[in-house]
Amino acid sequence: MRGGGPEVYTRVGGRPYINCTAITTIHGGSAQRPEVIEAIRQASYYHVNLDELMAAVAPRIAKLLDAEAAHVSSGAAGSVTCATLACVAGGDPEKIQQVPDTRGLKNEVVIPSWSRIVYDQAIRSVGARIVEVTTAEDLKKAFGPKTAMAAGLIHMGESGNPFSLEEYVAVAHRNGVPVLIDAADGTPHRPNPFLRRGVDLVAYSGGKIVRGPQTAGLLLGRRDLIAAAFTNSAPHHTFARAMKVSKEEIMGLLAAVEALASKPDRSEEDELWRTWYRHIINRVSQVRGVTGRITEGKVEGNYVRMSIDWDPKLIGMTSGEVGELLLSGKPRIRAHAGGQGHSLGIRAAALYPGDEKFVAERLYEIFSNAPGPKPPPPDKPPAAIDVSGHWDVRIEYSVGSTRHKFFLAMEQSQLNGEHTGRIASGPIRGRVSGHEVDFTSSARYEGTSLRYRFSGRASGEHMSGEVDLGEYGTGSWEAHRVSS
């Protein structure tokens, strides 16, 4: 039994599970190394000055990882925010206090459009404005007197992009602009695969493949920028004051880095994970129509993964249904399983030895007892009402409300159109069955896709129901037709 058992969670209603999603924050991150747990325990008994502790720990981490300098932050997102602050405010106390009001400061950050995701909010939160580039020609025109930083994700190191990482760095440096790479789920190899290619700063999660505390992160790179990142971070009174890192997390991350640095590469751990993956694949592939495959990391510093696929003509279950069965069993198991597809993903970084056997047997049981191919869905009643037209919409959230608009068109029972929000718009897809409406929309804002699922009833000039907001919860909605 690990530690004292799961009662620390179950006594308050928590429901632990075997985590096959590994690095996903909401599911608990990866399995901390034993050295990390012990370091956190020991550090909790004593007190130190955090400035003094960081001054001692950071050079050791930098040396272990062959970087010029290092900073321990509150996760990879904290590293990205502190890196941005370093480039926007530097070490100037007035600028540090002015943020997130960036008027008069360098406040633009260049990012390739194909490297933008929701995590760039860690950059925008300090008052920076994103300047998107797509082509090499865009890149040449993107830099100006307001440019503070250029940034990108770990896949900037891959081939096949509109411009290479080296080209990106070269253009940025010609304009005197530092480059940050968010490599949250990567491994900080030696030599660093990004720093050696000219990147100035690289951010890593401490709680993903490094397997340290989940709420700690690493920022590696240029000495001057790292010093500014620390100045702009907690425990100092700055924008990032809320992004605290405790003495226990600092020592836990150091222990993780020391364990990581004791191995020259990932080969030993990756091979252990391959062994677990092969065990799972060998077991589930005994069921006709089920196969598995191991996928190697595409980018240096990434890690090995696996997926399971099944033939829906033989196994009449969706990925979402398999995921629900995994979570409802004993022990509970969480995998990358959801939606209407016929595959699921497994990552090993949060598994403990022996977990792979539970996973293999539970999946074998589910697939062995799965129904045959699903019959075609029954015909739904035709639409009893035409909802085509312009609608004013009111959405009620857990706190607050807003006004949106729908522009709808129907073709038989199929529903298409446009959803216009306060700051973002996107297409609508769905259907009308009798008086029931069910449709989804997706609106892009900055690096984020805002997804809505509306369901409810329509009657004449009125519609209402519930809206699923994904990770942002649920709400209610009502709409009234606008007279032409």
N, C-alpha and C positions, 0 to 999 in steps of 0.2 A: 504494500500500500504506500502510495506517495505521501510524504508528510504525515499528517494526522488523519488523512482521509478527507472525503468531500464534505464532511459535516459542517465545516466552516461556512459553506454555502447553503447546504440543505436545511440547516437549522433556521434560516430566515426565508426559506422558500426558493432559494436559488436552485437551478437545475443544471448541473455540470454535464458535459458531454465530451466524447472523444472528438478532437478538433482536427478534421482533415482539410480545413481551409488554411491552416498554418499561419499566414502572415496577416490575415484580415483583422483590423483593429477591433471592429464591433464583436468579433467572435473570440477575442482574448489574446490575439497575437501568438507568437511561437512558444515553444517549451524552453523556459529559462535553463541555462546550464547549471549543474549542481554548484559549481564554483561561484556563480552569480548569487544564488540563493544564500549561500554561506556568507559571502561578502556583505550582502544586505543585512543579514542577521547580526553580524559582528559590528557593522557600522552603526547600527541603531542604538548601541549601548554608550556611545561617546559623542562628544560635541566638538566641532571644529569651526573655524571661520571659513565661510564659503569662498571668499576671494583667495585666501591662502591655500585652500584645498585645490581650487581650480588651477592656481599657479603651479602646484606640484603635480597634479594629475595630467593636465593638458600636454605638457612636454613629453611625458612618458607615453601617452597614447600616440602622439605625433611620431615619436621615435619608433614605436612598435609597428606603425603603419607606413613608415617611410614618407611622411608628409612634413612640410615645413612647419606647420602649426595645426593645432586641433582645439575644438571647443565642444563641450558637452551641453546639449540643449534638451528641450522638452519634446523629444521625438523629431522625426524628419521634418514635419511641418514647422516646428519651432526653429529648426536649423535654417529652413528656407526663409522664414520671417526675419530671423536675426541677420542672415546674409543680406537680405534686401535692405534692412536698416543700416547695415554697415556701408552699403553702397549709396544710400540716400542721405544719411545723416552723418556718417563717419564718426569721428570722436568729438564733434563740436557740441557742447552742452546745450547751446541755444537751439540748434537743429534737432537734437535729441528730444528736447521738450516740446518743440513745435509739432513734431509728427503726432497724429496722422494728417495734420494740416501741412501739405507739402507745397504751398504757394511759395514761389521764389526758389525752390530747391530743384535739383535734378530729380525728376519723379517719373520718368518713362522707363519701361522694361520691355525689351524686344524678346519675343517668343515666337518660334515657328508655329503656324496655325495647326500643323499636324502633330504638335507636341503640347497641345493645350488640353487640360482636363480640369476637373473640379478643384484640384489641389492648388491651382494658381491663386486661389483666394488667400493663401498664406502670403502671397506677394501683394495682392491688391489691398489687403487689410491695412497696410501701413500708409495708404494713400497714393500708391503707385498706379500709373495708368499703363495698361498693356498695349504694346504696338505689335500687331501680328504681321508676320512675313510668311510668304509661301514659296516664292521662287528666289533664285540667286540674285535676280535683278531687284526684287523687293528688298532683299537684305542690304544691298548697297545704298538704298535710299532711306533706310529706316533710322539711321543714327543721326543725332543732332545734338545741340547744346543741352537739351533736357534729358538725354539718355543717361541713366544711372547704372544699368546692368543689362546683360543679355542672359537668358535662361533657357533651359530645356530639360526634357526627361531623359531617363537612362537610355531609351532607344535612339537617342541622338548618336550613339556610338555604332549603330547598325549601318550596313551598306544599303543602297537603294533609296535613300532619302533625296529630296530635291537638291540638297547640298550636303557635303560631308561635315563632320564635326570639326575637322581641321580648317575647312573653309569658313565655317561659322566663327571659330575662335580668331582666325586671321583678320576677318573684317572687323570684329569687335575690338581687337587690340589695336588695329590701325586707327581706330577712333578713340582710343584711350579708355575703353569700357571693359570691365571684368565680366567673366562668364561663370555662371552657376549651373551645375547639373544636379537635378533631384534624382538621386539613385536610391530612393528609399528602400526598395526591396532587393537591392544588390548586396554583394559582399565587397568590403574594402580590401581588395587584393593588394599585394606588394609585388612589383611596383603598381601604383594605382592606375587603373586603365584610363582614367580621365585626366588626372593631373599630368601624367606623362605625355598627354596629347595637347597640353597647353591650357586646359581649363584652370580657372583660378580658385574655384570653390566647389566642393562636392558634399552633398547632404545625404546621410544614411539614417535609417531607422535603427535604433538600438534594440528594438523588440521584434525585429523580423529575422532575417537570416543571421544577424550577429548574435541573436538569442540572449540578449541582456534584458534589462527592465523595459517593459513595453512603452513606458512614458519617457524614455530617454532617447536621445539621438546624437549623432556625430556630425560635426562640420569640419571638414579638412581643407587645407589649402594655404593661400598666401598669408604670411605672418601679419602684415599690416591689417588686412581685412578681417582676419580671425580676431585680432585684438579689438577692432571696432565692433565686431559681432558680440564679443563678451561684454564690452562696455554698454552696448544697447540691450543687454539681456538681464534677467533677474540674477542676483538679488538687487540690482541697481534700479533706481526709480526712473523707469523708461516706459515706452510703449509696451515692451515685452516683459514688464514686471510680472504680469499674470502667468507667464510661461516659466514657472519655477521648476528647478531641478533640485531635489533634496540631496543631502550628503549621502544617503543610502543609495540613491539612484546613480550618483557619480561613481561611487565605489563599485556598485554592481556592474556598471558599464565598463569600468576599467577591468574588472575580472573577466568580463566577456571578451574584451579585446585581447587580454593576455592569453586567454585560452585559444582565441582565433589565431593569434600570431605564433603560437607554438606549433602550428601546422603550416607547412609551406603553401598548401593549396587546399581546395575543397574536395580532393579526390576521395579521401577516406570517408567523410560524411556522406558525400554523394553516392558512394558505392553501398554504404549501409542502407541508404534510402532506396536505391535500386533493388536491393535484396528484399526490402519490405514490399516494394511495388510488384516485383516478380511473384512473391507469395500471393498477393491479392489477385493478380492477373491469372495465375495458374488455377486458383480456386474458382473464380467466377467464370472463366472460359470453359469450365466443365458443363456449363449450361449452354445448350444450343442457341446460337444467335448472339452471344455475348462475347465481346473481345476487349482487350486492353492494350494500351500502348504507353511507352515511356518517352517523354519529350525532354531533350537536353536544352539547357539555357542558350538562347540566341546571342546574348550579350555577355562579354567577359564580366565576371562578377555575379552572374545570375546562377540559377540552381536547377536541378533536375526535378521534373514533375511527372504526373501520370494522368491518364484519363481512361474511362470505361465507356464503351459504345455498345448499343444493342439494336437489333433489327426489329422495328415496330411491327413487322409482319409476323414475328414470332413472340415478341414480348410486348403485350398491350399496355404499357405504362409510359407515362411521360417522365422527364427528369424531375419535374416538380413533385409528382406522385411518389417517386422513389425517395426523394429528399424528405418528404413528410413521413414516410415509413421509417426511414433511418432515425429521424428525431423522436418518433413515438415508441421506439423499441427500448430494450434494456440490454446493454448500456445505450444511452442516447449517442448518436453519431451525427456530426454535422459535416457535410461535404459541399462542394460547389455544385449543387443540384437544384435547379429551379426552371420554371417555364415549361414550354410545350415540346422541347427537344428530346433527344434520345441519347444523351451522353451526360456524364458528370466528371468533375475534376477532383483530384486528390493531391494535396501537397503535404509533405512529411514533416515540416519543421516544427509542428506542434504535437507530433506523435511521440509517445514513449515506447520503449521496447515492449513488445507483446500486444500493443494496440492494433498492429496490422492484422493479427489473428482474429480479433473481434470484428474488425472491419470486413475481412474476407468472408467470414462465416455468415455475418448478417447480410451482406450483399448476395452471397450464394443462396441464402434462404429466401430473400425477396425475389430474386430472379427465378428460382426454382418453382415458386408458388405463384408466379405472375400469371395473369390471364392471357389468353391468346390475343390476336389482333382485335382492336376495338372496332365495333360495328360503326358504320357511318352515323354521324349525329342525326337525330330525328329532325325532320323539317320543322322549322319554327314558323309560327303563324305569320302571314304577311303583315306588313305594316298597316295599322289601322288608321294612321294619321300621317300627314305629310308635314315634316318639321323644317322643310326648306325655308330659307330666309335669314333675316338678320335678327339676332336675339341679344337683349341686354341681360347680363348675368350678374348675380350677386353671390359671392362665395363667403361663407362664414368659417373662420378658423377657430382654433381653441382660444385664441385671443385675437380679436380684430376681424375685420372684413374688408372686402375689396370689390371693385366693379370690373368685369371683363366683358368681352363681346364674342359671340359665335356668329360665323357666317356659314350656313349649312346648305348642302345640296343633297338630294336623295335620288338614287337610281334603284327602283324597286325598294328593297328593304335595306340596301347599303347606304351608309351615311359617310359623306366626305365634307371637308370644309376647312375653315381657318379659325383658330382660337387666338384672339388678341388679348393679351394681358396688359398690365400697366407699363411694363418695360420690355416684354418679350412676346413673340408670336410664333406659332407653329401650326402644322397641319393636324386635322382631325380625321380619324378613321373609326368606323364602328357600324352599328346596325340598329334598326328599329324592328321590334318584334311585338306585334299587337300594339299596345300602348307603352311597352317597355323600351327604354333607350339605354344603350350601353356603348360608350365610345371613349377613345383615348386621344390624348394630344401630347406633343412634345415640343417645347419651346427652348431655344438656345439662348443663354445669356452668359457672356464672357466665356469661361471654360466649362460651364455647367449646362447639362440638359435637365430642364424642369419637366417632369412627367406627371400627367394627371390622368386619372381614370374616373369618368363620370358615369354613374348609373342612376336610374330613376324612372319616372313615368312622365308621359307627355299627354296633354289634353288641350286641344284647341290652341289657345294663345299662351299656354303656360307649361313649363317643365320644372321638375324639382327632384332632388334625391341626394345621394351621398357622393363624395369625391374622395378617392384614395390619392394621397400626396406622396406615396412612397416613404422615404425615410423621414419625411416631415409630418407624418401622421395622417389624420383624416379630417374631413370637414363636411359641410352641407352646402348645397347650391340650389338656387332657383333662377329660372330664366323667363323673361317675358318677350313675346314677339314684338318687334318694332314695326309699326305700320309703314307701308311703302308710300 
